[in-house]
Amino acid sequence: MILFGKKLTKNYGLEVALFHHLRQFSDGLTFLNVIVNWDRYLSDHTPRFTCHIVALNYTLIEINIYYLFHNNERHD
């Protein structure tokens, strides 16, 4: 697995994960799962952008760009 994280601005962070083995084939098989989401609802760690692609029980890529703080810690 390859992990990368970085603070983009004072309020936003980036996390990237590549080639992460999720589970054994004997536990089940995820053929293909694609999630692309832009969440603008103001809550903990939002707004947030997420892209997660899974094929044959491996995360190929997962990208998260998110607000660093909790809802009660707004720093805008």
Buried (B, 14 or more C-beta within 10 A) or exposed (E): EEEEEEEEEEBBBBBBBBEBEEEEEEEEEEEEEEEEEEBEEEEEBBBBBBBBBBEEBBBBBBBBBBBBBEEEEEEE
